């Protein structure tokens, strides 16, 4: 969890100014470990690895960012976003309201949803296989 003083320029641009990191550059776009993806700002668990999509595939224009077909119940909120002259659905953390990315329809996923999330908004906690 980071406070605003510790955020990089890119993290500030994406999380607070609703920007987007460049495709295929983020830490988690091609990440396959088992665990939880958390909000980098507040630490809330947002997504689980078993809902992660192959970010090298999918609809054109949505490749290159961490993608999921399901968010944890209550972990994110949705806002209308008309900023690019087209209607999109913005995804924000329900706890701290930082911008995470966008939600798109995708008939190729089991939920028909495609969460396109910026890597720089996420932290990852690997599952501990020791019981």
Protein Blocks (a to p, Z undefined) as FASTA:
>chain_A
ZZfklpcfklmmmmmnopacdehkafklmgcbdcddddfknopafbdfklcccfkgcjeh
iaoiacdfbdcehkaccdddfknopacdddddfklopafbdcdddfkbmnopacdddfkl
pccddddfbZZ
